[in-house]
Amino acid sequence: MQTLASLQPGEIYHVFNRGNGRANLFLEERNYHFFLQLYWRHLGVAVDTFAYCLMPNHFHLLLRVKANEPPGVQLRAPRSLSASRQFANLFNAYAKAVNRTYGRSGSLFQKPFRRVAVQTHMQLLTVLRYIHRNPQRHGFVTDFRAYPHSSYAALRAETPTQLARTEVLGWFGSINEIDRFHQAADDDAASGIDIGNDGNR
């Protein structure tokens, strides 16, 4: 089994994973919402999340591992190990619920989950766009803006969110610039920038 480096404090990553054997992770609408609830519960303390997209058999996240321990929380392990462990807790909790609900057994997620370190500002923006446009790229929708299980709408809204929305808006300066950047996309997977192509479909 491939071993990947632990998530490091203060670093930004494109994290992605898919169903074991390319099986679907989300079997009905409520599964998407449940996965996100578990994600915020397990990872909200460990990472800042800039973007996400959940598709039937895989998902993408753009996040930064928090550099400092949250106030009043004493972790026995360094933050890098904590974030990796929290992902394991998320996957285990979700898989157990799916297995119990749908009468299945065995591993649900491909292991280990993939991660690509984001090292430049242009890579950061390109990964953000790639994540939001992924449902259109895979043919789930004809317009990525209509896809209901990504963070694109939440970034443009004024309603409360657990996303690091203010920081993302600061990268662009305005919602109009976010829209312009996303709609001006070429093929990000062929851009030469390391986005961590998921290899699905």
DRENPA-331501 format. One record per residue (C-alpha): z, x, y; residue in three letters; residue number from 1. Coordinates in steps of 0.001 Angstrom, whole numbers, always signed. Each point is the difference from the previous one (the first is absolute). Layout:
REM residues N
@Z: Z; X: X; Y: Y; zaro: ALA; marba: NUM;
...
//
This chain:
REM residues 201
@Z: +0; X: +0; Y: +0; zaro: MET; marba: 1;
@Z: -889; X: +1275; Y: +3464; zaro: GLN; marba: 2;
@Z: +2947; X: +1062; Y: +2174; zaro: THR; marba: 3;
@Z: -266; X: -454; Y: +3759; zaro: LEU; marba: 4;
@Z: +2209; X: +1536; Y: +2671; zaro: ALA; marba: 5;
@Z: +2920; X: -2041; Y: +1306; zaro: SER; marba: 6;
@Z: -407; X: -1792; Y: +3296; zaro: LEU; marba: 7;
@Z: +1265; X: +2305; Y: +2743; zaro: GLN; marba: 8;
@Z: +2182; X: -1029; Y: +2988; zaro: PRO; marba: 9;
@Z: -1908; X: -488; Y: +3226; zaro: GLY; marba: 10;
@Z: -3415; X: +97; Y: -1702; zaro: GLU; marba: 11;
@Z: -2655; X: -2731; Y: +116; zaro: ILE; marba: 12;
@Z: -1732; X: -1116; Y: -3202; zaro: TYR; marba: 13;
@Z: -2708; X: -2278; Y: -1257; zaro: HIS; marba: 14;
@Z: +1648; X: -1473; Y: -3094; zaro: VAL; marba: 15;
@Z: -1986; X: -2038; Y: -2504; zaro: PHE; marba: 16;
@Z: +218; X: -1224; Y: -3546; zaro: ASN; marba: 17;
@Z: -1689; X: -2429; Y: -2366; zaro: ARG; marba: 18;
@Z: +737; X: -2008; Y: -3077; zaro: GLY; marba: 19;
@Z: +288; X: +1833; Y: -3283; zaro: ASN; marba: 20;
@Z: -3448; X: -101; Y: -1604; zaro: GLY; marba: 21;
@Z: -1269; X: -1538; Y: +3262; zaro: ARG; marba: 22;
@Z: +1775; X: -3236; Y: -877; zaro: ALA; marba: 23;
@Z: +881; X: -2351; Y: +2829; zaro: ASN; marba: 24;
@Z: +3330; X: +549; Y: +1720; zaro: LEU; marba: 25;
@Z: -75; X: -3324; Y: +1839; zaro: PHE; marba: 26;
@Z: -791; X: -3018; Y: -2157; zaro: LEU; marba: 27;
@Z: +571; X: -2737; Y: +2557; zaro: GLU; marba: 28;
@Z: +683; X: -410; Y: +3705; zaro: GLU; marba: 29;
@Z: +3778; X: +144; Y: -206; zaro: ARG; marba: 30;
@Z: -140; X: +3425; Y: -1676; zaro: ASN; marba: 31;
@Z: -1299; X: +1638; Y: +3193; zaro: TYR; marba: 32;
@Z: +2913; X: -1375; Y: +2021; zaro: HIS; marba: 33;
@Z: +2541; X: +959; Y: -2637; zaro: PHE; marba: 34;
@Z: -1313; X: +3568; Y: -188; zaro: PHE; marba: 35;
@Z: +295; X: +362; Y: +3781; zaro: LEU; marba: 36;
@Z: +3550; X: -1359; Y: -61; zaro: GLN; marba: 37;
@Z: +921; X: +2601; Y: -2592; zaro: LEU; marba: 38;
@Z: -1842; X: +2698; Y: +1950; zaro: TYR; marba: 39;
@Z: +1985; X: -603; Y: +3193; zaro: TRP; marba: 40;
@Z: +3231; X: -257; Y: -1976; zaro: ARG; marba: 41;
@Z: -483; X: +3304; Y: -1825; zaro: HIS; marba: 42;
@Z: -2083; X: +2049; Y: +2442; zaro: LEU; marba: 43;
@Z: +1003; X: -1319; Y: +3418; zaro: GLY; marba: 44;
@Z: +2949; X: +2400; Y: +111; zaro: VAL; marba: 45;
@Z: -2053; X: +2995; Y: -1117; zaro: ALA; marba: 46;
@Z: -3345; X: -211; Y: +1828; zaro: VAL; marba: 47;
@Z: -1724; X: -1234; Y: +3144; zaro: ASP; marba: 48;
@Z: -2998; X: -2098; Y: -1010; zaro: THR; marba: 49;
@Z: -3143; X: +40; Y: +2141; zaro: PHE; marba: 50;
@Z: -2402; X: -1971; Y: -2206; zaro: ALA; marba: 51;
@Z: -349; X: -1658; Y: -3372; zaro: TYR; marba: 52;
@Z: -2561; X: -1883; Y: -2037; zaro: CYS; marba: 53;
@Z: +628; X: -1742; Y: -3312; zaro: LEU; marba: 54;
@Z: -2997; X: -845; Y: -2188; zaro: MET; marba: 55;
@Z: -51; X: -1593; Y: -3458; zaro: PRO; marba: 56;
@Z: +127; X: +3245; Y: -2002; zaro: ASN; marba: 57;
@Z: +1105; X: +2631; Y: +2532; zaro: HIS; marba: 58;
@Z: +1698; X: +588; Y: +3334; zaro: PHE; marba: 59;
@Z: +16; X: +2447; Y: +2910; zaro: HIS; marba: 60;
@Z: +2774; X: +1065; Y: +2390; zaro: LEU; marba: 61;
@Z: +103; X: +2259; Y: +3043; zaro: LEU; marba: 62;
@Z: +3530; X: +1181; Y: +645; zaro: LEU; marba: 63;
@Z: +2247; X: +2761; Y: +1279; zaro: ARG; marba: 64;
@Z: +3083; X: +1080; Y: -1899; zaro: VAL; marba: 65;
@Z: +2973; X: -289; Y: +2326; zaro: LYS; marba: 66;
@Z: +1396; X: +3377; Y: +965; zaro: ALA; marba: 67;
@Z: +3606; X: -1037; Y: +571; zaro: ASN; marba: 68;
@Z: +2460; X: -1960; Y: -2075; zaro: GLU; marba: 69;
@Z: +624; X: -3509; Y: +1353; zaro: PRO; marba: 70;
@Z: +3383; X: -400; Y: +1774; zaro: PRO; marba: 71;
@Z: +2878; X: -531; Y: -2386; zaro: GLY; marba: 72;
@Z: -2040; X: +751; Y: -3134; zaro: VAL; marba: 73;
@Z: +857; X: +2996; Y: -2120; zaro: GLN; marba: 74;
@Z: -2696; X: +905; Y: -2513; zaro: LEU; marba: 75;
@Z: +761; X: +2418; Y: -2827; zaro: ARG; marba: 76;
@Z: -3573; X: +1306; Y: -18; zaro: ALA; marba: 77;
@Z: -2255; X: +1277; Y: +2799; zaro: PRO; marba: 78;
@Z: -2160; X: -2561; Y: +1754; zaro: ARG; marba: 79;
@Z: -3121; X: +1208; Y: -1842; zaro: SER; marba: 80;
@Z: +1570; X: -847; Y: -3349; zaro: LEU; marba: 81;
@Z: +1402; X: -3240; Y: +1393; zaro: SER; marba: 82;
@Z: -3429; X: -1298; Y: +1058; zaro: ALA; marba: 83;
@Z: -1520; X: +871; Y: -3364; zaro: SER; marba: 84;
@Z: +2911; X: -1642; Y: -1780; zaro: ARG; marba: 85;
@Z: -299; X: -3109; Y: +2142; zaro: GLN; marba: 86;
@Z: -3637; X: -330; Y: -1028; zaro: PHE; marba: 87;
@Z: +1064; X: +226; Y: -3639; zaro: ALA; marba: 88;
@Z: +2590; X: -2706; Y: +642; zaro: ASN; marba: 89;
@Z: -2645; X: -2198; Y: +1650; zaro: LEU; marba: 90;
@Z: -2463; X: +374; Y: -2867; zaro: PHE; marba: 91;
@Z: +2681; X: -598; Y: -2624; zaro: ASN; marba: 92;
@Z: +1336; X: -3119; Y: +1725; zaro: ALA; marba: 93;
@Z: -3454; X: -1500; Y: +499; zaro: TYR; marba: 94;
@Z: -1200; X: +819; Y: -3529; zaro: ALA; marba: 95;
@Z: +3111; X: -1522; Y: -1572; zaro: LYS; marba: 96;
@Z: -483; X: -3202; Y: +1993; zaro: ALA; marba: 97;
@Z: -3698; X: -246; Y: -906; zaro: VAL; marba: 98;
@Z: +651; X: +726; Y: -3675; zaro: ASN; marba: 99;
@Z: +2742; X: -2612; Y: -142; zaro: ARG; marba: 100;
@Z: -2010; X: -2637; Y: +1894; zaro: THR; marba: 101;
@Z: -3285; X: +401; Y: -1865; zaro: TYR; marba: 102;
@Z: +1293; X: +942; Y: -3454; zaro: GLY; marba: 103;
@Z: -1501; X: +3472; Y: +4; zaro: ARG; marba: 104;
@Z: +1471; X: +3380; Y: -930; zaro: SER; marba: 105;
@Z: -644; X: +3656; Y: +675; zaro: GLY; marba: 106;
@Z: -884; X: +1982; Y: +3082; zaro: SER; marba: 107;
@Z: -1540; X: -1907; Y: +2908; zaro: LEU; marba: 108;
@Z: -766; X: +2882; Y: +2377; zaro: PHE; marba: 109;
@Z: -2025; X: +3141; Y: -554; zaro: GLN; marba: 110;
@Z: +2245; X: +3082; Y: +81; zaro: LYS; marba: 111;
@Z: +573; X: +2029; Y: +2038; zaro: PRO; marba: 112;
@Z: -782; X: -1825; Y: +3228; zaro: PHE; marba: 113;
@Z: -2471; X: +1918; Y: +2162; zaro: ARG; marba: 114;
@Z: +718; X: +1475; Y: +3409; zaro: ARG; marba: 115;
@Z: -2060; X: +2014; Y: +2488; zaro: VAL; marba: 116;
@Z: +1705; X: +1813; Y: +2885; zaro: ALA; marba: 117;
@Z: -1398; X: -897; Y: +3417; zaro: VAL; marba: 118;
@Z: -288; X: +3158; Y: +2086; zaro: GLN; marba: 119;
@Z: -2136; X: -818; Y: +3049; zaro: THR; marba: 120;
@Z: -167; X: -2824; Y: +2515; zaro: HIS; marba: 121;
@Z: -3590; X: -806; Y: -936; zaro: MET; marba: 122;
@Z: +957; X: -168; Y: -3670; zaro: GLN; marba: 123;
@Z: +2849; X: -2342; Y: +945; zaro: LEU; marba: 124;
@Z: -2312; X: -2398; Y: +1837; zaro: LEU; marba: 125;
@Z: -2671; X: +182; Y: -2684; zaro: THR; marba: 126;
@Z: +2483; X: -829; Y: -2764; zaro: VAL; marba: 127;
@Z: +1315; X: -2938; Y: +2043; zaro: LEU; marba: 128;
@Z: -3519; X: -1373; Y: +358; zaro: ARG; marba: 129;
@Z: -859; X: +698; Y: -3643; zaro: TYR; marba: 130;
@Z: +3048; X: -1943; Y: -1163; zaro: ILE; marba: 131;
@Z: -762; X: -3048; Y: +2120; zaro: HIS; marba: 132;
@Z: -3701; X: -42; Y: -882; zaro: ARG; marba: 133;
@Z: +601; X: +520; Y: -3730; zaro: ASN; marba: 134;
@Z: -224; X: -3693; Y: -1013; zaro: PRO; marba: 135;
@Z: -3448; X: -221; Y: +1594; zaro: GLN; marba: 136;
@Z: -1069; X: +3267; Y: -1598; zaro: ARG; marba: 137;
@Z: +950; X: -1370; Y: -3428; zaro: HIS; marba: 138;
@Z: -1651; X: -3361; Y: +614; zaro: GLY; marba: 139;
@Z: +3116; X: -2164; Y: +77; zaro: PHE; marba: 140;
@Z: -1029; X: -1328; Y: +3432; zaro: VAL; marba: 141;
@Z: -3072; X: +313; Y: +2206; zaro: THR; marba: 142;
@Z: +2150; X: +791; Y: +3051; zaro: ASP; marba: 143;
@Z: +3153; X: +2113; Y: -387; zaro: PHE; marba: 144;
@Z: +1600; X: -1836; Y: +2930; zaro: ARG; marba: 145;
@Z: +193; X: -3154; Y: -2123; zaro: ALA; marba: 146;
@Z: +1875; X: +1635; Y: -2870; zaro: TYR; marba: 147;
@Z: +3533; X: -1467; Y: -155; zaro: PRO; marba: 148;
@Z: +1867; X: +2804; Y: -1780; zaro: HIS; marba: 149;
@Z: -371; X: +2916; Y: +2410; zaro: SER; marba: 150;
@Z: +1891; X: +1097; Y: +3093; zaro: SER; marba: 151;
@Z: -3002; X: -346; Y: +2324; zaro: TYR; marba: 152;
@Z: +992; X: -3415; Y: +1352; zaro: ALA; marba: 153;
@Z: +3659; X: +1027; Y: +384; zaro: ALA; marba: 154;
@Z: -1004; X: +3024; Y: +2093; zaro: LEU; marba: 155;
@Z: -1864; X: -2291; Y: +2388; zaro: ARG; marba: 156;
@Z: +2685; X: -2699; Y: +162; zaro: ALA; marba: 157;
@Z: +3114; X: -311; Y: +2144; zaro: GLU; marba: 158;
@Z: +2184; X: -1486; Y: -2710; zaro: THR; marba: 159;
@Z: +2826; X: +2089; Y: -1501; zaro: PRO; marba: 160;
@Z: -1056; X: +2483; Y: -2672; zaro: THR; marba: 161;
@Z: +1517; X: +2827; Y: -1992; zaro: GLN; marba: 162;
@Z: -3081; X: +2108; Y: +640; zaro: LEU; marba: 163;
@Z: +284; X: +2909; Y: +2449; zaro: ALA; marba: 164;
@Z: -2323; X: -2025; Y: +2231; zaro: ARG; marba: 165;
@Z: +1016; X: +1453; Y: +3353; zaro: THR; marba: 166;
@Z: -805; X: +3497; Y: -1219; zaro: GLU; marba: 167;
@Z: -3399; X: -1044; Y: -1363; zaro: VAL; marba: 168;
@Z: -863; X: -1732; Y: +3281; zaro: LEU; marba: 169;
@Z: +913; X: +3231; Y: +1766; zaro: GLY; marba: 170;
@Z: -2667; X: +1859; Y: -1984; zaro: TRP; marba: 171;
@Z: -2692; X: -2246; Y: +1486; zaro: PHE; marba: 172;
@Z: +1382; X: -1195; Y: +3320; zaro: GLY; marba: 173;
@Z: -982; X: -3643; Y: -465; zaro: SER; marba: 174;
@Z: -801; X: -2658; Y: -2576; zaro: ILE; marba: 175;
@Z: -3599; X: +42; Y: +1222; zaro: ASN; marba: 176;
@Z: -263; X: +3673; Y: -941; zaro: GLU; marba: 177;
@Z: +1418; X: -722; Y: -3465; zaro: ILE; marba: 178;
@Z: -2697; X: -2637; Y: -456; zaro: ASP; marba: 179;
@Z: -2739; X: +2267; Y: +1302; zaro: ARG; marba: 180;
@Z: +1003; X: +2877; Y: -2267; zaro: PHE; marba: 181;
@Z: +129; X: -2202; Y: -3100; zaro: HIS; marba: 182;
@Z: -3309; X: -1709; Y: +683; zaro: GLN; marba: 183;
@Z: -1820; X: +3249; Y: +756; zaro: ALA; marba: 184;
@Z: +674; X: +1341; Y: -3488; zaro: ALA; marba: 185;
@Z: -2545; X: +1974; Y: -1937; zaro: ASP; marba: 186;
@Z: +645; X: +698; Y: -3667; zaro: ASP; marba: 187;
@Z: +3459; X: +1559; Y: +268; zaro: ASP; marba: 188;
@Z: -96; X: +959; Y: -3681; zaro: ALA; marba: 189;
@Z: -3000; X: +2233; Y: +760; zaro: ALA; marba: 190;
@Z: +1280; X: +1343; Y: +3320; zaro: SER; marba: 191;
@Z: +1168; X: +3364; Y: -1341; zaro: GLY; marba: 192;
@Z: +3561; X: -823; Y: +1096; zaro: ILE; marba: 193;
@Z: +2521; X: -58; Y: -2853; zaro: ASP; marba: 194;
@Z: +986; X: -3636; Y: -231; zaro: ILE; marba: 195;
@Z: +975; X: -17; Y: -3663; zaro: GLY; marba: 196;
@Z: -2764; X: -2196; Y: -1368; zaro: ASN; marba: 197;
@Z: +1561; X: -2374; Y: -2528; zaro: ASP; marba: 198;
@Z: -2901; X: +113; Y: -2448; zaro: GLY; marba: 199;
@Z: +284; X: -3715; Y: -764; zaro: ASN; marba: 200;
@Z: -2848; X: -2243; Y: -1100; zaro: ARG; marba: 201;
//
